[in-house]
Amino acid sequence: MKVNSLNTVLLILIISFSAFAQKTKKEKRDKYIGKKTFFGIAISPTIPTNFIQKNDNQKFTDSSEYQVNLAAGYVFGMEIRHNFSRRISMQTGINFIRRNYDAYAILQTKETVISVTDTTYKTINDTSQQRLKFIAYEVPIIVHGFVRLSKEIYMDIGGGIGIEFYPSDIYVNRFYGQRKSWVIPGLLFNIGWEYRNENIGIIHFGASYKMHFTDIIHTVYTNKYGRRIDYIDASGNYFAINLKYYFYSKRR
């Protein structure tokens, strides 16, 4: 009887110790994943959109037609993210942004044709088309909120600001693009899903929208003699598909 009682007590102690050890291990793991600073890389193809603000611009006169349309581009950068908990984080870093603007222009000129019997005028269409590659460097500051969907999968929404710096103006064969300012802030909105694993890291997939309150580039079209014919101010708003990876550092 005493032997059975002793075995029962030992079994209860072993089960309790095992449960405590597993709980302690889980708490350490949750603390490791929840509160930590991570370094990551991100790449995002951008898609032009006329949502909220128009990105396709056209101007017509009696003798010319001028268009500037935002095309697809990309964003590439390095990020630093700090998790205050499993549900709240803040992200910053530096991104390289390449926006592409397709510029198209038609200039109508009249050429005098003199013959022996008459003088006539011939209309000539002078057509030009170029791609303006506009570069910016961005410092984002975004706060994310997370909802846990399963053991290792989370959904997040976030918002913040993205401060863009424009290093230079651009010129491509009769088209000139001048930055409206050397620095312009904008709003950033994010939604996404991520997989968190202590051994693999964080894999994030989502979408974002970048919105400026003002135009960011002043474009000018000139004739073959360098005289300004027309101009268009263009915005730089876009949707982006985000793919990010955050490294986990080894615990010491």
ChimeraX attribute file (.defattr): number of C-alpha atoms within 10 A of each C-alpha:
attribute: neighborCount
match mode: 1-to-1
recipient: residues
	/A:1	6
	/A:2	7
	/A:3	8
	/A:4	9
	/A:5	10
	/A:6	11
	/A:7	12
	/A:8	12
	/A:9	11
	/A:10	12
	/A:11	12
	/A:12	12
	/A:13	12
	/A:14	12
	/A:15	11
	/A:16	12
	/A:17	12
	/A:18	12
	/A:19	12
	/A:20	12
	/A:21	12
	/A:22	12
	/A:23	12
	/A:24	12
	/A:25	12
	/A:26	12
	/A:27	12
	/A:28	12
	/A:29	12
	/A:30	14
	/A:31	13
	/A:32	17
	/A:33	20
	/A:34	17
	/A:35	16
	/A:36	16
	/A:37	19
	/A:38	19
	/A:39	16
	/A:40	18
	/A:41	16
	/A:42	17
	/A:43	18
	/A:44	21
	/A:45	17
	/A:46	24
	/A:47	17
	/A:48	20
	/A:49	18
	/A:50	12
	/A:51	12
	/A:52	8
	/A:53	16
	/A:54	15
	/A:55	22
	/A:56	17
	/A:57	15
	/A:58	15
	/A:59	13
	/A:60	12
	/A:61	9
	/A:62	7
	/A:63	12
	/A:64	17
	/A:65	17
	/A:66	22
	/A:67	19
	/A:68	25
	/A:69	20
	/A:70	25
	/A:71	20
	/A:72	18
	/A:73	19
	/A:74	16
	/A:75	20
	/A:76	19
	/A:77	18
	/A:78	17
	/A:79	20
	/A:80	15
	/A:81	20
	/A:82	17
	/A:83	18
	/A:84	13
	/A:85	16
	/A:86	18
	/A:87	16
	/A:88	17
	/A:89	21
	/A:90	18
	/A:91	19
	/A:92	19
	/A:93	17
	/A:94	18
	/A:95	21
	/A:96	17
	/A:97	22
	/A:98	18
	/A:99	21
	/A:100	19
	/A:101	25
	/A:102	16
	/A:103	24
	/A:104	18
	/A:105	26
	/A:106	19
	/A:107	19
	/A:108	15
	/A:109	14
	/A:110	12
	/A:111	11
	/A:112	11
	/A:113	10
	/A:114	10
	/A:115	8
	/A:116	5
	/A:117	5
	/A:118	7
	/A:119	9
	/A:120	10
	/A:121	11
	/A:122	9
	/A:123	10
	/A:124	12
	/A:125	13
	/A:126	13
	/A:127	12
	/A:128	17
	/A:129	17
	/A:130	15
	/A:131	18
	/A:132	22
	/A:133	17
	/A:134	22
	/A:135	17
	/A:136	19
	/A:137	20
	/A:138	23
	/A:139	18
	/A:140	22
	/A:141	18
	/A:142	20
	/A:143	19
	/A:144	20
	/A:145	17
	/A:146	20
	/A:147	14
	/A:148	14
	/A:149	11
	/A:150	9
	/A:151	9
	/A:152	12
	/A:153	17
	/A:154	19
	/A:155	20
	/A:156	19
	/A:157	17
	/A:158	19
	/A:159	19
	/A:160	17
	/A:161	20
	/A:162	24
	/A:163	17
	/A:164	23
	/A:165	19
	/A:166	20
	/A:167	14
	/A:168	12
	/A:169	17
	/A:170	16
	/A:171	15
	/A:172	13
	/A:173	15
	/A:174	19
	/A:175	23
	/A:176	19
	/A:177	24
	/A:178	18
	/A:179	20
	/A:180	17
	/A:181	14
	/A:182	14
	/A:183	15
	/A:184	19
	/A:185	17
	/A:186	18
	/A:187	18
	/A:188	19
	/A:189	19
	/A:190	21
	/A:191	18
	/A:192	18
	/A:193	18
	/A:194	21
	/A:195	17
	/A:196	17
	/A:197	14
	/A:198	16
	/A:199	10
	/A:200	13
	/A:201	17
	/A:202	20
	/A:203	17
	/A:204	20
	/A:205	17
	/A:206	18
	/A:207	17
	/A:208	19
	/A:209	19
	/A:210	17
	/A:211	20
	/A:212	18
	/A:213	13
	/A:214	16
	/A:215	18
	/A:216	22
	/A:217	22
	/A:218	17
	/A:219	23
	/A:220	21
	/A:221	25
	/A:222	18
	/A:223	17
	/A:224	10
	/A:225	7
	/A:226	11
	/A:227	11
	/A:228	14
	/A:229	16
	/A:230	17
	/A:231	19
	/A:232	18
	/A:233	18
	/A:234	22
	/A:235	21
	/A:236	25
	/A:237	28
	/A:238	24
	/A:239	20
	/A:240	22
	/A:241	18
	/A:242	20
	/A:243	18
	/A:244	19
	/A:245	21
	/A:246	21
	/A:247	16
	/A:248	20
	/A:249	14
	/A:250	7
	/A:251	6
	/A:252	3
